[in-house]
Amino acid sequence: MKTMIRNGIVVPMNRNMDVWPDGYVVFEGTKILEAGPVDGLDVAIIRYGGENGTGSDFQVIDARRAIVMPGMVNTHCHLGMIPFRGLGDDCKDRLRVFLLPMEEQAMDCELAVASSRYAVAELLLGGVTTVLDMYYFEDQVARVMDEMGIRGIAGETVMEEATCDAESPQEAIDRGEAMIRAYRDHPRIKGCLAPHGTTTCSPDTLRRVHDVDRFYNVPFTLHVAEMDYEMIQLRDSFGLTPVEYLQELGVLDENTVSAHSIRLTDEDIRILKEAGASIAHCIASNTKAAKGVAPVRAMHRAGVNVGLGTDGPASGNTLDLFSQMRFCANFHKNELRDRSAFPAAEIVRMATWEGAAALGLEAVTGSLEPGKEADIVLVETDSPNMFPVYDPYAALVYSAGAANVRDVYVAGKCLVRDKRLTGADFGRIREELARKMERTAFRDMKNLLC
């Protein structure tokens, strides 16, 4: 079935950064066939719909003046952490007071699966069609991603210490590699190994994980240059920054996705560019935790790819990339004392094409171009906050929110229609997670204040 979406404000995020105030997109199966301005519409209708544009294998969808954009890409997330959302938000040491104890007491496969299903629903309803996750029990998280229809990379966390799903780094590596092999030929889902960070994995573990990810050509992602203690430990032990340390270990390359990366020097940025590594920029969680603002303008000027990430709902609270775009604009403009810095189009590019490129998926998704997967989002412009639309990029960054996402397609399949999931019952997903949380230590923790 060929499908044409017409009568929309199309921002294809192509190389020319075109904007078509009245445009269309045609796709068949999972692939985009054509996208363009209204000038080419009649010819396209005849080409794909027959002489009268009414072929039995052709349907036309009226976008009703929605902004039609590529699905957004979340480059760093922890899907299993929905239950932690809102716990001790203003606590100075919430990691040790809430998160680590709760993870130890309550996290198991069943809870990780229920949380991930809820999180994927939240992502889809907010216009995110691709996500890189990093958590535990990721073989089962990959299954949830597949069932829900999202495009996903499931990253099995590897740490030196025992975790809730592995007694040793080798056990986590074995589990993750089996998952990578299981999904190697899947059209939407991939697996990868995700070492937790520069100080929570030994040099040997980091090298072994990198070797596996490189062999299978999947992302190698970890937390880098995020924490004060990380900077101090690596400086005192090796006289190196985290990026210099990773370079010394030989684990920086085009597959590396460096999460957070707030405390980077000019030399770090040069090293990242030379290696071809990318950044997952999590502005909302970073600023909420008072960790600082990453030097993204310097990264962009050096030619480093920077995608947007929400981090986990325990840290950033929301899995909404519209919030990330707005935070990105506001904080960077304020930090640089320059209102003209980070134009809206640049930020939307970070949420789409640049994020896809960071994950090695730029040939697959991130823009509305022929041959790419039909990952398409329609953002309605009927709500009070969405009128008028002078510049669709500005409307997406400064006005829009997840609640304005009307329809979502992944690989040509409509997963959200009129702001509701088409293949799952969100109410049931929420109830399932709530019931599981009540059977764990969360039942006793939910009313705690810092």
Secondary structure, DSSP 8 states (H G I E B T S, - for coil): -EEEEEEEEE----TT---EEEEEEEEETTEEEEEEEGGGHHHHHHHHHTTTT--TTEEEEE-TT-EEEE-EEEEEE-GGGGGGTTTTTT-TTHIIIIIHHHHHHH--HHHHHHHHHHHHHHHHHTTEEEEEEEESSHHHHHHHHHHHT-EEEEEEEE-SS--SS-SSHHHHHHHHHHHHHHTTT-SSEEEEEEE-BTTTS-HHHHHHHHHHHHHHT--EEEEES--HHHHHHHHHHHS--HHHHHHHHT--STTEEEEE--S--HHHHHHHHHHT-EEEE-HHHHHHTT-----HHHHHHHT-EEEE----TTTTS---HHHHHHHHHHHHHHHHT-TTSS-HHHHHHHHTHHHHHHTT-TTTSSS--TTSB--EEEE---SGGG---S-HHHIIIII--GGGEEEEEETTEEEEETTEESSS-HHHHHHHHHHHHHTSTHHHHTT---
